[in-house]
Amino acid sequence: LALIFLVVEETYHPVLLRQKAIKLRKETGNEAWKAPIEKMTRSIPRTVLWSCIRPFQLLFLEPMCLNLCILSAILLGILYLFFGAFPLVFKNNHGFTLSQSGLTFLGIFIGMIMGILSDPLWRKNYVCLIRKREEQGGEPGGSEPEYRLPPTILGAVLVPIGLFGFGWTTYPWVHWIVPIFSVILGLGNIFVFSGVFTFLVDCVRSPVPDVAGPMADDARSILYMQPQRWRQTVSQDRPYLFFIYGKKLRGHSRFASA
């Protein structure tokens, strides 16, 4: 948080306009330069209340936002479940100590680092999609929010692979290094989250219950319990469909840019 405050530049458009207006007033002496945010008459309590309402409007009134948030919520919940699953698997099946069980999370960590380091590749793909759009007659440099979804599409494929890979290797007779197949899970999670978050930003300008223990008595139950429901909720079809039909859906949106 400190690094963000000290290093990351301001990007919020109304604030940038206010900074520009302040600079112009100093340079010209003309106090008429006012940014829209400086002319607002809305009170602070009303502004705070509206800021609390708007996310729920987006969540319940925007199909794209709702579906992508459900996908992210499920993945985040599964990630928290591993906090209970890992100790059970590695302590009970492989005799790990508490500290050794903690080190097993390095698999997910390495996968996430790999996902972060792959950002230049996705940026290159994003630029290629923009260039292709230009070749098809689009405005120079123009983009679509759906161009942010390719990592989510890949991540939605990798996450089930990582989950089943972990679930099917938790037996005591399988070497302990194999269940740290969760590298793929960490990689897929980063891909999904990065694509979802950047898509929503481009498009629209908590304590967790301790259920991991009961579910992870047999860690494999996390993965192939009710497989039909799993395929319906966490699958690669949603981000792919949004990549194909997202622009059409945004055309009917009250909040998204079309």
C-alpha positions as CSV (number, residue, x, y, z in Angstrom):
1,L,0.0,0.0,0.0
2,A,2.9,2.3,0.8
3,L,4.6,1.6,-2.5
4,I,1.3,2.2,-4.4
5,F,1.0,5.6,-2.6
6,L,4.5,6.6,-3.3
7,V,5.2,5.1,-6.7
8,V,2.0,4.6,-8.7
9,E,0.8,7.7,-10.6
10,E,-2.8,9.0,-10.3
11,T,-5.0,7.6,-13.1
12,Y,-8.5,8.7,-12.0
13,H,-9.8,11.0,-14.7
14,P,-11.7,13.5,-12.6
15,V,-8.7,13.9,-10.3
16,L,-6.4,14.4,-13.3
17,L,-8.7,17.2,-14.6
18,R,-8.6,18.8,-11.2
19,Q,-4.8,18.8,-11.2
20,K,-4.8,20.3,-14.6
21,A,-7.2,23.0,-13.6
22,I,-5.1,23.9,-10.6
23,K,-2.0,24.1,-12.8
24,L,-3.8,26.3,-15.3
25,R,-5.0,28.7,-12.5
26,K,-1.5,29.1,-11.3
27,E,-0.1,29.7,-14.7
28,T,-2.7,32.1,-16.0
29,G,-4.1,33.6,-12.9
30,N,-7.6,32.9,-14.2
31,E,-9.7,31.5,-11.5
32,A,-12.4,30.5,-14.1
33,W,-10.5,27.2,-14.8
34,K,-12.6,24.7,-12.8
35,A,-12.7,20.9,-13.2
36,P,-16.1,19.1,-13.0
37,I,-15.1,17.5,-9.7
38,E,-14.6,21.0,-8.2
39,K,-18.1,22.1,-9.2
40,M,-19.8,19.2,-7.6
41,T,-22.5,20.2,-5.0
42,R,-23.1,16.6,-3.8
43,S,-22.4,16.2,-0.1
44,I,-19.7,13.8,1.2
45,P,-22.3,11.5,2.9
46,R,-24.3,11.3,-0.3
47,T,-21.2,10.7,-2.4
48,V,-20.1,7.9,-0.1
49,L,-23.6,6.4,-0.1
50,W,-23.7,6.5,-3.9
51,S,-20.3,4.8,-4.1
52,C,-21.7,2.0,-2.0
53,I,-24.8,1.6,-4.2
54,R,-23.1,1.6,-7.6
55,P,-21.2,-1.7,-7.1
56,F,-24.4,-3.5,-6.4
57,Q,-26.1,-1.9,-9.4
58,L,-23.2,-3.3,-11.6
59,L,-23.4,-6.7,-9.9
60,F,-27.1,-7.3,-10.3
61,L,-27.9,-5.3,-13.4
62,E,-24.9,-6.3,-15.6
63,P,-24.9,-9.9,-16.8
64,M,-21.2,-9.7,-17.7
65,C,-20.2,-8.3,-14.3
66,L,-22.4,-10.8,-12.5
67,N,-21.0,-13.8,-14.3
68,L,-17.4,-12.8,-14.1
69,C,-17.7,-12.0,-10.4
70,I,-19.3,-15.4,-9.8
71,L,-16.3,-17.0,-11.6
72,S,-13.9,-15.0,-9.5
73,A,-15.7,-15.7,-6.3
74,I,-15.7,-19.4,-6.8
75,L,-12.0,-19.4,-7.6
76,L,-11.2,-17.3,-4.6
77,G,-13.3,-19.7,-2.4
78,I,-11.4,-22.7,-3.8
79,L,-8.1,-20.9,-3.1
80,Y,-9.1,-20.4,0.6
81,L,-10.2,-24.1,0.8
82,F,-6.6,-25.1,0.1
83,F,-5.6,-23.5,3.5
84,G,-7.5,-26.4,5.0
85,A,-6.8,-29.0,2.4
86,F,-3.0,-28.7,2.3
87,P,-2.4,-29.4,6.0
88,L,-4.7,-32.4,5.9
89,V,-3.1,-33.9,2.9
90,F,0.6,-33.3,3.8
91,K,0.3,-33.8,7.6
92,N,-2.0,-36.9,7.5
93,N,-0.7,-38.6,4.3
94,H,2.9,-37.6,4.4
95,G,3.7,-36.8,8.0
96,F,4.7,-33.2,7.4
97,T,5.2,-30.9,10.4
98,L,3.3,-27.6,10.6
99,S,6.2,-25.6,9.1
100,Q,6.7,-28.1,6.3
101,S,3.0,-28.0,5.5
102,G,3.2,-24.3,5.2
103,L,6.0,-24.6,2.7
104,T,3.8,-26.6,0.4
105,F,2.0,-23.4,-0.5
106,L,5.1,-22.4,-2.5
107,G,3.6,-24.4,-5.4
108,I,0.7,-21.9,-5.7
109,F,3.1,-19.0,-5.0
110,I,5.4,-20.1,-7.9
111,G,2.4,-20.5,-10.2
112,M,1.2,-17.0,-9.4
113,I,4.7,-15.5,-9.9
114,M,4.8,-17.2,-13.3
115,G,1.4,-15.7,-14.1
116,I,2.6,-12.2,-13.2
117,L,5.8,-12.6,-15.2
118,S,3.8,-13.6,-18.3
119,D,2.1,-10.2,-18.4
120,P,4.3,-8.9,-21.3
121,L,3.1,-11.8,-23.4
122,W,-0.5,-10.9,-22.8
123,R,0.3,-7.3,-23.5
124,K,1.7,-8.3,-26.8
125,N,-1.4,-10.3,-27.6
126,Y,-3.5,-7.3,-26.6
127,V,-1.6,-5.1,-29.0
128,C,-2.0,-7.7,-31.8
129,L,-5.7,-7.7,-31.3
130,I,-5.8,-3.9,-31.5
131,R,-3.7,-4.0,-34.7
132,K,-6.0,-6.6,-36.2
133,R,-9.0,-4.4,-35.4
134,E,-7.3,-1.5,-37.2
135,E,-6.7,-3.6,-40.2
136,Q,-10.5,-4.4,-40.3
137,G,-11.3,-0.7,-40.4
138,G,-11.3,0.3,-36.8
139,E,-10.0,3.6,-35.5
140,P,-6.2,3.7,-34.9
141,G,-5.4,2.6,-31.4
142,G,-8.9,1.6,-30.7
143,S,-9.6,-1.3,-28.4
144,E,-12.4,-3.4,-27.0
145,P,-12.7,-4.5,-23.4
146,E,-13.0,-8.1,-24.6
147,Y,-9.4,-8.0,-25.7
148,R,-8.5,-8.3,-22.0
149,L,-10.2,-11.7,-21.7
150,P,-7.7,-14.1,-23.4
151,P,-5.8,-14.8,-20.1
152,T,-9.1,-15.5,-18.4
153,I,-10.0,-18.0,-21.1
154,L,-6.8,-19.9,-20.6
155,G,-7.0,-19.6,-16.9
156,A,-10.4,-21.2,-16.8
157,V,-8.9,-24.2,-18.5
158,L,-5.8,-24.4,-16.3
159,V,-7.7,-24.2,-13.0
160,P,-9.7,-27.4,-13.4
161,I,-6.5,-29.2,-14.6
162,G,-4.7,-28.0,-11.5
163,L,-7.6,-29.0,-9.2
164,F,-7.9,-32.5,-10.6
165,G,-4.1,-32.9,-10.7
166,F,-4.0,-32.1,-7.0
167,G,-7.0,-34.2,-6.1
168,W,-5.8,-37.3,-7.9
169,T,-2.3,-37.2,-6.3
170,T,-3.2,-36.9,-2.6
171,Y,-2.8,-40.6,-1.8
172,P,-0.1,-41.5,0.7
173,W,1.7,-43.7,-1.7
174,V,2.2,-40.8,-4.2
175,H,5.4,-38.8,-3.6
176,W,4.7,-35.6,-1.8
177,I,6.2,-33.5,-4.6
178,V,3.4,-34.5,-7.0
179,P,0.4,-32.9,-5.2
180,I,2.3,-29.6,-5.5
181,F,0.8,-29.8,-9.0
182,S,-1.0,-26.7,-7.6
183,V,1.5,-24.6,-9.5
184,I,-0.9,-24.8,-12.4
185,L,-3.8,-23.7,-10.1
186,G,-1.8,-20.6,-9.0
187,L,-1.0,-19.8,-12.7
188,G,-4.7,-20.3,-13.7
189,N,-6.0,-18.1,-10.9
190,I,-3.7,-15.2,-11.8
191,F,-4.8,-15.5,-15.4
192,V,-8.5,-15.5,-14.5
193,F,-8.2,-12.6,-12.0
194,S,-6.1,-10.4,-14.2
195,G,-8.3,-10.8,-17.2
196,V,-11.5,-10.3,-15.2
197,F,-10.3,-7.2,-13.4
198,T,-8.9,-5.4,-16.4
199,F,-12.0,-6.3,-18.5
200,L,-14.3,-4.7,-15.9
201,V,-12.1,-1.6,-15.6
202,D,-12.1,-1.2,-19.4
203,C,-15.8,-2.0,-19.6
204,V,-17.4,0.2,-17.0
205,R,-14.9,2.9,-16.4
206,S,-14.0,-11.0,4.1
207,P,-13.9,-13.5,6.6
208,V,-14.3,-16.9,4.9
209,P,-16.3,-19.7,6.7
210,D,-14.1,-22.6,7.8
211,V,-15.6,-25.2,5.6
212,A,-12.3,-26.5,4.3
213,G,-11.9,-29.0,7.1
214,P,-15.1,-30.9,6.5
215,M,-14.7,-30.9,2.8
216,A,-11.1,-31.9,2.9
217,D,-11.4,-34.9,5.1
218,D,-10.9,-36.5,1.7
219,A,-9.1,-33.8,-0.2
220,R,-10.2,-35.3,-3.5
221,S,-13.8,-34.4,-2.6
222,I,-13.1,-30.8,-3.3
223,L,-12.5,-31.6,-6.9
224,Y,-14.7,-34.3,-8.2
225,M,-17.7,-34.0,-5.8
226,Q,-20.7,-33.0,-8.0
227,P,-18.6,-32.7,-11.2
228,Q,-21.6,-31.6,-13.2
229,R,-22.1,-28.6,-11.1
230,W,-18.4,-27.9,-11.3
231,R,-18.5,-27.9,-15.0
232,Q,-21.5,-25.6,-15.0
233,T,-19.9,-23.0,-12.7
234,V,-16.1,-23.0,-13.3
235,S,-15.6,-23.7,-17.0
236,Q,-13.9,-22.0,-19.9
237,D,-17.1,-21.3,-21.7
238,R,-18.1,-18.1,-19.9
239,P,-15.0,-15.9,-20.6
240,Y,-14.9,-17.3,-24.1
241,L,-18.5,-16.4,-24.8
242,F,-17.9,-12.9,-23.4
243,F,-15.0,-12.6,-25.7
244,I,-17.2,-13.4,-28.7
245,Y,-20.5,-11.7,-27.6
246,G,-19.3,-9.1,-25.1
247,K,-19.6,-6.1,-27.4
248,K,-23.2,-7.0,-28.3
249,L,-24.1,-7.4,-24.6
250,R,-22.5,-4.0,-23.8
251,G,-24.7,-2.4,-26.4
252,H,-27.7,-3.1,-24.1
253,S,-25.9,-2.0,-20.9
254,R,-26.8,1.1,-18.9
255,F,-23.3,1.3,-17.5
256,A,-20.8,-0.2,-19.8
257,S,-19.2,1.5,-22.8
258,A,-20.2,0.0,-26.1
